[in-house]
Structure formats: C-alpha cells, structure tokens
Amino acid sequence: MGAACDCQMSAEDTLRKRESITLKDTSCLLSSWKNFTDDADMKILSLRFFNLVLETHPEVSKYFEFTGSHYSSSQRDLKMKTHTLIVLHRLGTIVGQVENPPIMIGLMEKLAKSHVKKGITHDEMEKFTAVFMTFFVEQINKPHLQAEMTDSWSKFVGTLLKIYKMVEEEKGIFANPND
Ligand code: HEM
C-alpha cells in the first residue's frame, strides 16, 4: 500500500495542518488581540510601532517615498504612520477570522497580492512581522503568558508568510486569473 494521499484536502486544510493552529492557539490569538485593542489607544500604539520599525528597519521607508522633489521626509513619515495604524487594524480583522480558515486565508492572500505588487519581498515582510510580534507581546505585558502568546502568534504569522511566499512565487492558493 502506498503512502496516504492528502489530495482531498483543501489548500486551507493543508496550511492549517502544517502550521497547526490549534484550538488553544485560536483562543490565545483572539483573547490576546482583545486585550490589545480594549486596553490601549490604537493611535499611541501605532506610533510606538512606527518608531520601532523605523529604528530597527529604516530601509522600509523607501516604499513610502513620494515621487517629486518638493516632498519632505516628514510627509513620508506621515505616510508610514498612517500605514502602521492601517496594519494594526488589518491584522485585527485577519485574526478575527481565525476560526474561519477560508476567510482568514483569503484575507492573507489579498494582503500578500497587494504587497507583492508593490515590490515588497517575503524577507521584508518577515522582518516587519518579527518586529510586530516582539512589539505585540511586550505591549500586552503579561510575562506568565509570554511563551504561549509568542508560540500562537508565530503560527499565525508563519501562515501569513507561507501564503506570502506562495503568492510571491505566483502560486496563488485561490488563484483568480483576473486578479
Ligand atoms: C502584517 C503586515 C502588513 C499589513 C497588515 C499591511 C497592511 C496594509 C494595508 C491594509 C494597506 C492598504 C491597502 C493595500 O494597499 O493593500 C497597505 C498599504 C501599503 N503597505 Fe502594507 N501592510 C503590511 C506590511 C507592509 C510592509 C512590510 C511594507 C513595506 C516594507 C508595506 C508597505 C505598504 C505600502 C508602501 C503601502 C501603500 C501605502 C500608501 O499608498 O500610502 N506594508 N498595507
């Protein structure tokens, strides 16, 4: 008898299985995000996150430059600050769908498609999400839950990055020739 075939599994089943987002992870992701949004002012958090990204990976600012010589670096920074706020809101939307894998994966794929089109590489996305994870776990400030949260968020981000790689390599999972 040959090896068991998982060809009946859908793309999202395969990803879910590989990344093993368990029920415990699901509950940790949802409750940690709730904590994040309930207890803090999103604008202040996004400003902190912006400063951290600029400090650790200043090279990402090149994607936020304006064309034309009359624009200043403060206008570029404003564009980046807006983006960090959008990032936090979008991550919240995606995490909110963790119990619904087809939607969660569809949202991740959409994000990957729009960012691959902007020329952002998998490595850049990986560095950015690593900064986000450290930032997120620190902000929650619950040392006794740190290991558990880091583990669950690593799986979530791992899924996002896996999808990013597939999109970058033009292997869209819900490939739509019109996209
Ligand atoms: C978890 C990671 C990220 C999330 C959730 C996210 C989310 C978003 C969203 C929702 C938008 C607006 C809609 C769109 O164009 O798709 C956007 C725009 C953009 N993102 Fe991201 N992003 C992420 C990471 C990154 C990274 C790592 C870079 C660059 C290194 C980047 C650069 C941009 C740029 C240049 C725009 C257009 C901004 C503008 O036109 O003002 N993003 N992002």
Residues whose N, C-alpha, C, O or C-beta is under 5 A from the ligand:
A	BS01	HEM	V60 Y63 F64 K79 I86 V87 R90 L91 S114 I120 E124 M125 F128
